[in-house]
Amino acid sequence: MIDVFEALLKGDATYPAAFMRAKVFWDEFFAEHSGVGDAELKTAVEGAQIPFQWAMEEVGLTAPFAKGIMAVTCVGSLYDDGFAAPELAARVVEAMRTSRSLSLGIGSSAEEVSRLYQL
């Protein structure tokens, strides 16, 4: 996350563009997957990593940095002055936290996001 803050402080527009693109990505993802069971949700989240990275590359954010914002943008996309479905946000965190398929660091990032949003 320090990379995000450093880039923002330098006036780099890549992260703002990435966060805006991530919101669209996750809104589309949840339109399709919000009503599925835990196992299906976990599989869908795991399957979203590469397409998410590609979406981030469209706005100039490379894979290592895209992985760094995956959890916060995923859960954050569900938040709008509160969670309409806090159980879904908690299920997403659990899916990321327990995944053995997602890249290293995404699970621990999900734990940080859980604390941030008090899930």
Secondary structure, DSSP 8 states (H G I E B T S, - for coil): -HHHHHHHHTT-SHHHHHHHHHHHHHHHHHHHHTTS-HHHHHHHHHHHHHHHHHHHHHTT--HHHHHHHHHHHHHHTTBSSSBS-HHHHHHHHHHHHH-SSS-TTHHHHHHHHHHHHT-
